[in-house]
């Protein structure tokens, strides 16, 4: 069974840190506090990743249903998104060197992005070819995926705020995907 690897790092004598994003850490006074938080935090993240995986299965199923009607360009673009999704899933469960556990969060965001990209491609196909059934299915999947994405962020934020130890050592850098 795959598990998400996020580690507790000892920073100073009585300061333990858990990465919660790029250059963002939660500081704890004891290792037990950090361990308790990490257990809850991993459960939230794993539940969201499972939901994301289920949504991708439904998106892939729709893609295969309309595979023979899609033009080559759309099909190739969807395959690239699927490959990227699968590679990023591997990074979610990868063990990183000390201090690099925050890459897990970037991989999750990339997986969400790839799902939304495939939905957009299928949506434009449905609109161009007047595929009403596909359009409604895509609409429902988009709403569900959007809900999963929002829930993921809200639950993470809630659990982080409950800890009340958020400390940012350096400014957060938001990377944008190049077109």
N, C-alpha and C positions, 0 to 999 in steps of 0.2 A: 504494500500500500504506500502511496506517495504522501509525503508530509512536507509542509512548508517549513523551511529552515530559516528562522529568525533567531538570532542569538542575543544573549545579554553580554554586554561588554563592561568591564570594570574600568572606569575612567580615572578616578582618584581613590583616595583611601576609603571613603564611604559613599561613593557615587557610582551607581550602576546605570547603564544606558541601554535603551532599546531603540533601534531605528524605526521611525514611523513615516519616513519619506526621505526625499533627497535633502541632506544636510539638516534634518530634523530628528531630534531624539527626545525621548521621555527619560527624565532622570529620576532615579529612585534612591532612597536612603539605605535600603537593605536588599539583599539578593532575593529574599522571600517575597517582598512586595513586587519586585520585578518579575519573578517567576509566576506569581498569581495573575498579574496583569497579562503577561505573555500567553498564558493558557487561554484566557478569555479572548484575547486579540486574535490568536490563531484560529479559534473556532469561528469567529466572525469572517475572517478572510477565507477560510476553507469553505464555508457555506456559500459565500459569494462566488468562489471559483467553481464550485459544483454547479450552481445555478447557471453560470456563464457557459459551462460545458454543455449543459442540457439545451440551452438556447442555441448554441452552435450546432448541435445535432439536428435541431429542427430547421435551422437555416440551410444546412447542408442537404437535408432531405428535400427542401423546396428547390434548391439548385439542381439536384439530380432529376427531379420531376420535369424541369423545363430545360434540361441540358441540351437536348437536340434542337430546341427552338432558339437558343441563344446564339448570337453571332460569335465568331472566333475571338474577337477582341474582348468582349465581355466575359467569355468563358476563361480566357487566359488571365484576365485581371482577377477574376474570382479565385482561380487556382493559386495565383500569387498571394492573395489574401489568406487563403486556407493554409498555404505553406508557412506564411509568417505567423499565423495563429498557432500552428503546431509547434514551431520553433520556440515561440514565446512561452508556450505551456511548459516546455522543458525547462526554461529559465526560471519559471515560478517555483519549481521544486528542486532547483539546483542548490548545491552547497557552495557558498562564496567564501572568500578569504575574510579575515577579520575586518570589520568595518564596512563591508560591502553588501550587507543583507538588504539594504534599501533597494537594490536592483529588482527585488521581488515585486515591489509596487509598480515599477516602470513596466515590467513584463505584463502585469495584470491590466494596466491601462492600455497597453498596446493590443492585448487580446480583445478588449472592449472595442477599441478603435477598428480593428479588422472586422469584427462582427457588424459594426455600423456601416463600414465600407461595402461589405457584401450586400447588406440590406439596401443600401442606396443604389447599387448597380442593378439589383433585381427590381427595385421600384421603378427606375428609369426604363428598364426593359418592359415592365408591365404597362407603363404609360404609353410608350412608343407603339406597342403592339396591341393595345386595348385588351389586355388580359385582366379582366375585372376580378376574377377569383384570386389570382396571384396578388393583385393590388390590395385586396382586403386581408389576405393572409400576411402579407408583408407589413401592413399597417398594424395588425395585432402583434406580430413579432417585434416590431419596432417599439411599441408601447411596453411590452413585457421586458425587453432588453433595457429600455430606458429606466424602467422601474427597478430592475436588478442593479443597474449602475448607480442610481440615486441611493438605493438602500445600502449598497456597499459603502458609499462615501458617508452617508449619515450615520451608520452604525460605527464606522471607524472613528468618525469625529466625536460621537457620543462617548465612546469608550475612552478616547484620548482625553476628553475634557473631564471625565470622571477622575482620571488619574491626577490631574492638576499639577503636573510636573513638566509640562511642555517647555522645552528650551531649544532655541534655534541658535546654533553656533555660527552659522554663516548664512547669507541670504539664499533664499530658495530660488533655484534656476528652473524655469519652465521651458522644456524643450518642445519645439514645434516640429511636426513632421514635414519634411520637404515635399513639395508636390512634384 
